[in-house]
Amino acid sequence: MSSNVHSDSPVLVITGASSGIGAATARAMANAGYRLVLAARSRDKLKTLQDELGGDGKVITVACDVQQVADQIAMVDEALKAFGRIDAVFANAGRGGEPGGFSGADPEIWKDMILTNILGVGITLQACMPELRKSRGHLLITGSAAGRATIAGSMYSATKWAVSAIGYGVREELRGSGIRVTLIEPGMVDTPFFDESPDHALRPEDIAEAVKYALAQPAHVDVNELLIRPTPKA
């Protein structure tokens, strides 16, 4: 375990940290004084973000495919090697689908999305749980407004319904442990999910502020869910 001049600062692990909501959350929480473990598949994007946030030992990066158990165990190991503990985990990695609905979308796209959005979240929870139990920490999960509504032909929505169920289920499993569980449920967000920016959407920074709010609450306050949608058009 390395010594660290910022050893009193809480440690946050973020999956899917290289862009979108994950990167915006990294910026917000770095400004709030957190030490960060940034995990994603893209080493180059992670390095760019790490350089942006400063090279003072408060940010480490880990190449991680959330579908792979070994990658996620290595992520936890790297966090402990650098900082000695984990106080919060933002299970944020996810991907979108493609048009075509249940009638015509590519099943291989479905498979990758299901493994990332559902299995990947489950593995993150399992890999990080021992350390969160020690710290009586905070688990945050990126769900979606799509996990609360019926959307025609959307396997993506189905995966986010599953993520909501994971959030509810892990909260019950952890009841009495001191670990808080927060589902972050954005509506449309302008992220790299989209080839063209949607014309009426939240910004990744808006969701980062929701994460920051949940993390900032005192230990006796458990923010179960934050549903964030764009203000309807006038």
C-alpha positions, 0 to 999 in steps of 0.5 A: 500500500502506498502512502499518500499525502491526501490520505484523508480524502475519500476514494471514488471508483468510476467505471465508464469513466473515459467519456460522458457521465463518467468523465463529467463525474470525475471532474466534479468529484476531483473538484470536490476533493475526492481521490479517483480510480477511473476505469474504462476500456480506452487507455488513451481517453483515460490518460487524457482525463488523468492529465486534465485532472492533475498529476498529483497522485490523486487520480489513477486509471485502470484499463477495464472491460466491465464484462471481464471478472479479472479486469474488475478484480484488478481494478479493485486491486489497483485502487487498494495499491494506490489508496488503501481503501474504497469509499464509494463506487459509481457503477456507470459503464454502459452502452446503447443499442441500435434502431430496429426494435425486437423485429430487426436489431442485431442480436450481437449488439443486444448481447454486448449491451446486455453483458455490459449494462447488466452483467458488468454492473453485477460484477462491479458490485461483487468486486467492490463489495468487500471494500465498501463493507469495510468503509461503510461506503456508498454505491451508485449505479447509473440506471435510466428513465428508460428503466421506468417506462415502456419504450417500444422495441427497446432492448436498451430499456429492458437492460435498464429495467434490469439495472433498476432491479439490481439497485433495489435488490442490492439495497435490500441485500445490504440493509443494515450494513451501513452501505448506501445505495443510490440509483442515478436515473437520467433521461436523455443525456447528450453523450457519445451514445449518439452520433448526432447530439439530441436537440433537447437533452441534459448535459453529462455535467447535470448528472455529475451534479446529481452524483455529487449531491448524493455523495455529499449527504451525511451518513444517516441520509440515504438517497435511494433514487434520483430521476433527472429529466430535461425540462419539457420544451416550452 
